[in-house]
Amino acid sequence: MGGPTRPRGHVVPTPLVGLAVLFVACLSTALPYAAARRSGPVARVGLFHVGLDHDPPGLGPLRESLKRLGYEEGSTIQLDYRNQADESAARKTARAFVEGRVDV
């Protein structure tokens, strides 16, 4: 009666969008340095997503882009990806990544 309804979608909180932008900026800056070390240790990248119901839509394209750039999961890069139940769990995971000294 009141007009067209909008489909319900997944709304991403603004702080998470900012975090994603910051992550991409860091990744694009740090990976060339990691690429220079390809003969050495594998570059470790820590990723997490708040939400247990799905993987973020950008995860597949990220993997494809890294592959096009010459990174091979397991041999030249390691993606440590974790789904988190809530923001508290995400903060704990971020601390664990820092303590574990991931490259990005």
N, C-alpha and C positions, 0 to 999 in steps of 0.2 A: 504493500500500500504506500509506503513512504518513498518509493523510487528504487533505483538499482542498488543492490548491495555489493560491497566490495568483498572479494574473496579473502578469506583469512589466510594469512601467510606467516612465515617466521619473521618476527621483528627482531632485528639485531640492535641491542643497546648501543648508543653512541660511543661510550667508552671502549667497547669491543671493536668498533669500526676503527677508532683511532689506534688501538693496539695492533690491529691487522695492518694498517698503513705503516705504522712504525716498524713492524716486523718485515714487511716487504722492502722498506728502505734499508734496513739493516742487512737483510739478506742480499740485496743487490750490491751493497758496499762490501760485505765480508766475503762473499763467494769468490770474487776474482783472486783474493789473497789465498783462499783455500785451494783454488784451482792451481795456483803456483806450487802448492805443496803436494800435488797429486801423487808424486812418487813416495811421499812420506805418509803420515797418518791420515786416516779417513776423516773428512770434515764431518763433524757432528752437529746436526740442526735439531733443536728442540721445538716442537709444535704442540699446541693444545687447543681444544675447542670446548666451550661450555655448552653442553647439551649431549645427552646420551642417545637421543633418538635418531641421529644421522651424522654422517661425516659432512664437513662444510663443503659446499660446491666448489670451492677453489682448490681443494686438495689434489684432485685429479689433474687439472691444468698445471698446477705447480710441479707435480711429478713429471708431466710431459715436457714442460719448459726446461726443467733441469736436465732431462735426458737429451733434449735438443742442444743444450749447451755443453754436452759431453760428460755430464755426471752420470754415474751408474750406481744405483742404490746397492749398498753392500760392499762395493769395492772402492769408489771414490767419494761417496757421501752416504751418511747414515741419517735417515729421518726418524727421530724419536717422537712419534705422534701419539697423543693421549687425549681421549674424550674425558671431560670432567663433568661431574654432576651439578656443580654450582661455582659461584665466584670464589668461595672460600677454598674449595679444592683446587681451583685454578691458581690461586695465590701460592698454595703449598707446592704445586707443581713448578711454578715459576722459580720459587726458592730452590727446589731440588735441581732444576736446570742450572741455576747459578752456581750452586755448591758443586755440582757435577762437572762444571766448567765446559758446557757445550760451547761450540764455536760461535753459534748464532742461536 
